[in-house]
Amino acid sequence: MRTRLVLSSARLLDPGSGTFLPETALAVSETGRIAALGDDREIRALAGPDTEVIDLGGAVLTAGLVDGHLHPVTGAELTHGLDLSRCTGLDEVRTALAGAVRELGRGDWLFGWGLDPNVFGDEPVGIAPFDSVLADVPAFLLLFDAHSALASRRALALAGVDGPRTFDQASAEVVCDAQGRPTGLLQEDAACELVERVAPRPTRTEQRERLATALRAMAAAGLTGGHVMDANGDSLALLAELDEAGELPLRLRVAPWCQPGTDADGVRALIEQQGTGGALWRVDGVKLFMDGTIDNGTAWLERPDCHGESTHAFWPDPAAYTHIIGELHRAGVPTSTHAIGDAAVRHALDAVEKAGRGVRHRIEHIETVPDDTLPRFAELGVLTSMQPTHCCDFTRADHTDNWSRRLGEERAARAWRCRDLWDSGATVVLGSDWPIAPFPPLGVMAGACHRRPTHDLTQPPHNPAQALTPLEALRAMTVNPAFASGEEREAGRIALGHRADLTALGADPLSTPSTELADVPVVLTAVDGRVTHRSEAV
């Protein structure tokens, strides 16, 4: 046996059983599989002249951590610019914008991201509070949910947006005042694209470098893989370039979008695209949207929110969505449906029930659902994809945040029901939804356990009864993503024959307090038995 990698002096934590294995070392074959488990001496004896041998110095080695929902290409582009995510009030936003404007050249655009609608308090979300700062500057400020943005007056003028528009996406909107004048708020990507298409674009070289940098940071954070929820623009070509150059440090499963208006030829093209890819990435699934977001009033709720909004599906004809789910199901294609509001989740489950069993479909986000919805996931075999840091960082325990106020006490009390879904028998997969929330997986796992604001862990948790245990959080980023991909027999565990996608940590994630877990050092990350990150400690 030719050995690619030997890792010794480790504590081998199998997330499947939640126990430490008796062995202290493992060997990886040239094919990237775990070929041997044993003590340090016998495993080191398997090393050849070309084998990489690493002493982990007692680090905890577990199956590689996988983000169940992220947007690496889009995120690498959207997070280039002014980071507004830490601004907590309008004055802080104005100060940040003013500083950025001073650095601009004549005619330059200002791009910002991560803007939290909570900074507006009781005021309507719009560009007016920043008019005096932006003046004649073309600016595009993405709100934290990436489903809406603010465009400055100059940007709207350059895009020729001077009133309302109609879109195929039912929830897309150029928000206007009572006189029909745009407020600067653009809802959903169809409306945002009106301005984005006239803004300067990065070069292909810039796109590739930004993506490579983001992926390297993910590997350094302990990620070995991710379920990618888009394939827009040059995404697949960029992934292929990095893969062919040996510069892709994560194993990626990609689900291209299926938007309203997709005809039979479009569905056929999505089906034919399945299985394409390279050594470390492949197209496997289709992403659809059933609604938008609660924060911007575009979710689909069974009862309107406090503003009378969130009453419509993303698809003008929800029956068309149901039909496409059926077509993809019959072709054996797994689907991932963005469904945040209770009506959206119910309709997505209804569509899968009508399609039948046999394909591992997923629903993403599931931010609020009533009791009668919970058992249907397990009954239908629908996986649940959850992002606990959304609850931690964008809502508050006292329900004074924008998300909770829109929903009201009853529905806000059903926020991100990770515990209830797990106990109902559903398979829970955790992720970040980066760039919406930070991608470090230990932070995601920690949030699932403590449910507190990550910037201030002294704050009370939001509905702590919905917390997961440390082992459940670990399984939700190892074993369960493997199951979601249909790869439970070759990934997600420390076992002979399994892929050597591995994460080594400086402390036991099962015994470290959840409020300290995000700070545990990542000692080493390996994908396919090749080291993608190695700390100075080893």
C-alpha positions in Angstrom: 0.0 0.0 0.0 1.3 3.4 -0.9 0.7 5.8 1.9 -0.1 9.5 1.2 -0.4 10.8 4.8 0.3 9.6 8.3 -1.2 11.4 11.3 0.0 10.3 14.7 -0.2 11.3 18.4 -3.9 12.1 18.0 -7.1 11.5 19.9 -9.4 10.1 17.2 -13.0 11.3 17.8 -15.6 9.5 15.8 -18.7 11.7 15.4 -20.8 8.7 14.6 -20.5 7.2 18.0 -19.3 10.3 19.9 -16.5 8.3 21.4 -12.7 8.4 21.2 -11.3 5.4 19.3 -8.6 3.3 21.0 -6.2 4.0 18.2 -3.9 7.1 18.2 -2.9 7.2 14.5 -4.2 6.7 11.0 -2.7 6.2 7.5 -4.2 7.5 4.3 -3.8 5.6 1.0 -2.8 7.2 -2.3 -6.5 7.1 -3.2 -7.3 9.5 -0.3 -9.0 6.9 1.9 -8.4 6.0 5.5 -6.4 2.8 5.0 -5.2 1.9 8.5 -5.9 2.7 12.2 -3.5 1.8 15.0 -1.0 3.0 17.5 1.7 5.5 16.6 4.5 2.9 16.0 2.6 0.6 13.7 1.1 3.4 11.6 4.4 5.2 11.2 5.9 2.0 10.0 3.5 2.3 7.0 5.1 5.5 5.8 7.2 5.5 2.6 9.8 7.9 1.4 7.1 10.2 -0.1 4.6 10.0 2.8 3.8 13.2 4.7 4.1 12.3 8.4 2.6 14.7 11.0 2.7 14.4 14.7 -0.5 16.1 16.0 0.7 16.4 19.5 -2.4 15.1 21.2 -4.9 17.2 19.1 -8.4 15.9 18.6 -8.9 14.5 15.1 -12.4 14.1 13.8 -14.2 13.7 10.5 -13.9 16.9 8.4 -16.4 19.6 9.2 -18.8 20.4 6.3 -20.9 23.6 5.9 -24.4 22.5 4.9 -25.3 25.8 3.2 -22.9 28.4 1.8 -22.3 30.6 -1.2 -18.5 30.8 -1.7 -18.3 32.5 -5.2 -21.1 34.9 -4.5 -19.8 35.6 -1.0 -16.3 36.3 -2.2 -17.7 38.9 -4.5 -20.3 40.4 -2.1 -17.9 40.7 0.9 -15.5 42.9 -1.1 -16.1 46.4 0.0 -17.2 48.2 3.2 -18.1 45.8 6.0 -21.2 47.3 7.7 -22.1 44.2 9.8 -20.8 45.6 13.1 -22.7 48.9 12.8 -25.5 49.0 15.4 -27.1 52.3 14.7 -27.6 54.9 11.9 -24.8 57.2 13.2 -22.3 54.3 13.0 -23.4 53.5 9.4 -23.1 57.2 8.4 -19.6 57.4 10.0 -18.5 54.3 8.2 -19.9 55.5 4.9 -18.3 58.9 5.3 -14.9 57.3 5.8 -15.3 55.2 2.7 -16.4 58.1 0.6 -13.3 60.0 1.5 -11.2 57.2 0.0 -13.1 57.1 -3.4 -11.9 58.6 -6.6 -14.1 60.7 -8.8 -16.9 58.6 -10.2 -16.0 55.5 -8.1 -18.8 53.3 -6.8 -19.1 52.5 -3.1 -20.0 48.9 -2.2 -21.0 47.8 1.3 -22.4 44.6 2.8 -23.8 43.2 6.0 -26.1 46.1 6.8 -28.5 45.0 9.6 -32.0 46.4 9.3 -32.1 46.7 13.0 -30.0 49.9 12.7 -33.1 51.7 11.4 -35.1 51.0 14.6 -38.7 52.1 14.1 -37.7 54.1 10.9 -38.5 52.6 7.5 -35.5 51.0 5.7 -34.4 53.2 2.9 -31.5 55.3 1.6 -32.8 58.7 3.0 -30.7 58.6 6.3 -27.6 58.4 4.2 -28.4 61.0 1.5 -26.2 63.7 3.0 -23.2 61.4 3.2 -23.5 59.8 -0.2 -24.6 62.9 -2.1 -23.6 62.2 -5.7 -21.8 58.9 -4.9 -23.1 55.8 -6.7 -23.5 53.3 -3.8 -24.9 49.8 -3.5 -25.3 48.6 0.1 -26.3 45.0 0.6 -28.4 44.2 3.6 -27.2 41.3 5.7 -29.7 38.8 4.3 -28.4 39.3 0.7 -32.0 39.4 -0.4 -32.2 43.2 -0.4 -30.0 46.2 -0.9 -30.0 50.0 -0.7 -29.0 52.0 -3.8 -28.1 55.6 -3.5 -29.9 58.3 -5.5 -27.0 58.4 -8.0 -26.9 54.7 -8.4 -30.6 54.6 -9.1 -30.2 57.4 -11.7 -27.4 55.5 -13.5 -29.6 52.4 -13.6 -32.6 54.4 -14.9 -34.7 53.3 -11.9 -37.2 56.1 -11.3 -40.3 54.1 -10.3 -41.9 50.7 -9.6 -41.2 47.7 -11.8 -42.8 44.3 -12.3 -40.8 41.0 -12.1 -41.2 37.3 -12.6 -40.2 36.9 -9.0 -43.4 37.7 -7.1 -41.6 39.1 -4.1 -39.1 41.2 -6.0 -39.8 45.0 -5.7 -38.4 48.4 -6.2 -39.8 49.9 -3.1 -41.4 53.3 -3.7 -43.0 56.0 -1.5 -46.6 57.2 -1.8 -45.6 59.4 -4.7 -44.1 56.5 -6.6 -40.5 57.6 -6.0 -37.9 54.8 -5.2 -36.8 54.8 -1.6 -33.6 53.1 -2.5 -34.7 49.7 -1.1 -34.5 46.9 -3.6 -36.1 43.6 -2.6 -34.8 40.3 -4.0 -32.2 39.7 -6.6 -34.4 40.6 -9.7 -34.7 44.2 -8.3 -31.1 44.3 -7.1 -29.9 43.4 -10.5 -31.3 46.6 -12.0 -28.5 48.5 -10.3 -25.9 45.7 -10.2 -25.8 45.4 -14.0 -24.6 49.1 -14.4 -22.1 48.9 -11.5 -18.4 48.0 -12.3 -17.6 44.3 -12.2 -14.4 42.6 -11.0 -12.1 41.1 -13.6 -12.0 37.4 -14.0 -8.6 37.4 -12.3 -9.9 39.4 -9.4 -12.9 37.0 -9.1 -10.6 33.9 -9.0 -8.2 35.4 -6.4 -11.0 36.5 -4.2 -12.6 33.0 -4.3 -9.3 31.3 -3.7 -8.6 33.6 -0.7 -12.0 32.9 0.8 -11.7 29.1 0.3 -8.3 29.1 2.0 -9.7 30.9 4.9 -12.5 28.3 5.1 -9.9 25.5 5.2 -8.0 27.3 7.9 -11.2 27.5 9.9 -11.6 23.7 9.8 -13.9 23.2 6.9 -13.2 20.3 4.5 -16.4 20.7 2.5 -19.5 22.7 1.7 -22.9 22.4 0.1 -22.9 25.3 -2.3 -26.4 26.8 -2.9 -25.8 28.5 -6.3 -24.0 28.2 -9.5 -24.5 31.7 -10.9 -22.4 33.5 -13.5 -18.9 32.0 -13.7 -19.1 30.0 -10.5 -18.6 26.5 -12.0 -15.9 27.7 -14.3 -14.0 29.3 -11.4 -14.3 26.1 -9.3 -13.1 24.1 -12.3 -10.1 26.3 -12.8 -9.1 26.0 -9.1 -9.7 22.3 -9.0 -7.6 21.7 -12.1 -4.8 23.8 -10.7 -4.9 21.8 -7.4 -6.0 25.0 -5.6 -9.4 23.9 -4.4 -9.1 23.2 -0.6 -12.7 22.1 0.0 -14.9 19.3 -1.4 -18.0 21.1 -2.8 -21.4 19.9 -3.7 -23.2 22.4 -5.9 -26.9 23.0 -6.4 -27.7 25.4 -9.3 -30.7 27.7 -9.0 -34.1 27.0 -10.6 -36.0 30.3 -10.7 -39.7 31.2 -11.5 -40.3 31.1 -15.2 -38.0 28.1 -15.8 -39.5 26.1 -18.7 -39.3 22.5 -19.6 -36.0 23.0 -21.5 -34.6 24.7 -18.5 -35.5 21.9 -16.2 -34.1 19.4 -18.7 -30.8 21.3 -18.7 -30.6 21.2 -14.9 -31.2 17.5 -15.0 -28.5 17.0 -17.6 -26.0 19.0 -15.6 -26.2 16.7 -12.6 -23.0 14.7 -11.9 -20.7 17.0 -13.8 -17.7 18.4 -12.0 -14.1 17.6 -11.2 -12.0 15.9 -8.6 -13.3 17.9 -5.6 -16.5 19.4 -6.9 -19.7 18.2 -8.6 -23.2 19.4 -9.4 -25.6 17.4 -7.3 -29.0 18.9 -6.7 -31.1 22.0 -7.6 -31.8 25.0 -5.4 -35.2 26.6 -5.5 -36.8 29.5 -3.5 -40.3 29.4 -2.0 -40.1 32.8 -0.4 -37.7 35.6 0.6 -36.9 36.8 4.1 -38.9 37.9 7.2 -36.7 40.9 7.8 -37.6 42.5 4.4 -41.2 41.4 4.4 -40.9 38.9 1.5 -41.3 35.6 3.4 -44.5 33.6 2.9 -46.4 33.5 6.1 -49.8 31.9 6.8 -50.8 35.2 8.4 -49.3 38.6 7.5 -46.5 40.1 9.6 -47.1 43.2 11.7 -46.8 45.4 8.6 -49.3 43.4 6.6 -46.4 42.0 4.5 -44.9 38.5 3.8 -48.1 37.2 2.3 -46.9 35.9 -1.1 -44.8 33.0 -2.4 -41.6 33.7 -4.4 -43.2 31.8 -7.3 -46.2 33.8 -8.8 -47.8 30.4 -9.3 -46.8 28.0 -6.5 -48.3 25.1 -8.5 -45.5 25.6 -11.0 -42.9 25.1 -8.2 -44.8 21.9 -7.2 -44.7 20.6 -10.8 -40.9 21.2 -11.1 -40.2 19.5 -7.8 -42.1 16.5 -9.3 -40.1 16.6 -12.5 -36.8 16.7 -10.7 -37.9 14.0 -8.3 -38.7 11.6 -11.1 -35.2 12.3 -12.5 -33.7 11.4 -9.2 -32.5 14.9 -8.6 -32.4 16.1 -4.9 -33.7 19.6 -4.3 -32.9 22.2 -1.7 -35.8 24.7 -1.2 -35.3 28.0 0.5 -38.4 28.2 2.7 -38.4 30.5 5.7 -42.0 31.3 6.5 -44.5 28.8 7.8 -46.6 28.9 4.6 -43.5 28.4 2.5 -42.3 25.4 4.5 -45.8 23.8 4.4 -46.0 24.2 0.6 -42.5 22.8 0.1 -43.4 19.7 2.2 -46.7 19.3 0.3 -44.7 19.3 -3.0 -42.4 16.6 -1.8 -45.3 14.6 -0.4 -46.9 14.8 -3.9 -43.7 13.8 -5.6 -43.2 10.7 -3.4 -40.3 9.1 -1.6 -36.9 7.9 -2.7 -34.9 11.1 -3.2 -33.3 13.1 -0.3 -34.9 16.5 -0.6 -34.0 19.3 1.7 -35.6 22.5 3.1 -33.3 25.4 3.9 -33.6 27.8 6.8 -37.0 26.9 8.3 -37.1 30.0 10.6 -40.5 29.6 12.1 -42.9 26.6 11.8 -45.9 25.5 13.9 -46.1 22.2 15.8 -48.1 20.3 13.2 -45.3 20.8 10.7 -42.5 19.2 12.8 -43.3 15.5 12.3 -43.7 15.8 8.5 -40.0 16.1 7.9 -39.2 12.7 9.2 -42.4 11.2 7.8 -41.4 12.4 4.3 -37.7 11.9 4.6 -37.1 15.7 4.1 -33.8 16.9 5.6 -33.7 20.2 7.5 -30.9 22.7 6.8 -30.5 25.1 9.7 -28.3 28.2 10.3 -28.2 28.8 14.1 -26.0 31.9 13.9 -28.8 33.7 12.1 -30.8 33.3 15.3 -27.8 34.2 17.4 -26.7 37.3 15.6 -29.9 38.8 14.0 -32.5 38.2 16.7 -32.7 38.9 20.4 -34.0 37.0 23.4 -36.4 39.8 24.3 -37.9 39.9 20.8 -37.1 43.6 20.2 -35.3 42.9 16.9 -36.8 43.5 13.5 -37.3 39.8 12.7 -39.2 39.1 16.0 -41.2 42.3 15.9 -42.4 41.5 12.4 -43.6 38.1 13.4 -45.1 38.8 16.8 -44.6 36.9 20.0 -46.2 33.6 19.0 -44.2 33.0 15.8 -41.0 34.5 17.2 -41.2 31.9 20.0 -40.8 29.3 17.3 -37.5 30.6 16.1 -35.1 28.1 14.5 -36.5 25.0 16.2 -33.4 22.9 15.9 -34.1 20.9 19.1 -37.8 20.2 18.2 -36.8 19.1 14.6 -34.1 16.9 15.9 -36.4 15.3 18.5 -39.1 14.8 15.8 -36.7 12.5 13.9 -35.6 14.9 11.2 -32.0 14.9 10.0 -30.6 18.3 10.9 -27.7 19.7 8.8 -26.0 22.9 10.1 -24.4 25.6 8.0 -23.6 29.3 7.9 -25.2 30.6 4.8 -22.0 32.6 4.3 -21.8 35.5 3.4 -25.0 36.1 5.5 -23.2 34.9 8.6 -19.5 34.0 9.3 -18.3 30.7 8.0 -16.1 29.3 10.8 -17.8 26.0 11.6 -16.9 26.0 15.3 -18.8 29.2 15.6 -21.8 27.6 13.9 -21.6 24.6 16.2 -21.3 26.9 19.2 -24.3 29.0 18.2 -26.4 25.8 17.9 -25.5 25.1 21.5 -25.6 28.5 23.2 -28.0 30.5 20.9 -26.4 33.8 22.2 -25.2 36.8 20.2 -21.7 35.9 19.1 -20.4 39.5 19.6 -21.6 39.4 23.3 -22.0 36.0 24.9 -23.1 37.6 28.2 -26.5 38.3 26.6 -29.3 35.9 27.2 -30.0 33.1 24.7 -32.9 33.2 22.3 -35.2 30.3 23.2 -32.5 28.1 24.8 -34.9 25.1 24.8 -34.0 24.8 21.1 -30.3 24.3 21.7 -28.5 21.2 20.4 -26.0 19.2 22.4 -22.3 19.4 21.5 -22.4 15.9 20.0 -25.6 16.7 17.9 -23.9 19.9 16.6 -20.8 17.9 15.6 -22.9 15.2 13.9 -24.9 18.0 12.1 -21.6 19.1 10.5 -20.1 15.7 9.8 -22.4 12.6 9.7 -25.6 14.4 8.6 -24.1 16.3 5.6 -22.7 13.0 4.4 -26.1 11.5 4.6 -27.6 14.5 2.8 -25.2 13.9 0.0 -25.9 10.1 -0.1 -22.3 9.5 1.0 -22.8 8.1 4.5 -20.9 4.9 3.6 -17.8 6.9 2.7 -17.8 10.2 4.5 -18.6 11.8 7.8 -16.8 9.4 10.2 -13.4 8.1 11.2 -13.5 4.7 9.8 -11.5 2.4 7.4 -12.4 3.0 3.8 -13.8 6.4 4.5 -12.5 9.5 2.7 -9.7 11.2 4.5 -11.4 14.5 4.9 -10.3 15.4 8.4 -10.2 18.3 10.9 -7.8 18.4 13.9 -8.7 20.6 16.8 -6.7 21.9 19.8 -9.4 20.8 22.3 -12.3 18.3 22.6 -15.4 19.9 20.9 -17.7 17.8 23.0 -16.4 18.9 26.4 -15.4 22.5 25.6 -18.0 25.0 26.9 -20.1 26.2 24.0 -19.2 29.8 24.8 -15.5 28.9 24.3 -15.8 26.5 21.3 -15.5 29.2 18.6 -12.0 30.0 19.9 -10.6 26.5 19.9 -7.6 26.4 17.6 -7.8 24.5 14.3 -4.6 22.5 14.2 -4.9 20.8 10.8 -7.3 20.4 7.9 -7.0 17.7 5.3 -9.1 16.9 2.2 -8.6 13.7 0.3 -5.6 13.0 2.5 -3.9 16.2 1.4 -3.2 18.9 4.0 -5.1 22.1 3.2 -4.2 23.9 6.5 -1.6 23.3 9.1 -1.0 25.5 12.1 2.4 26.4 13.5 1.6 24.0 16.4 2.3 20.9 14.3 
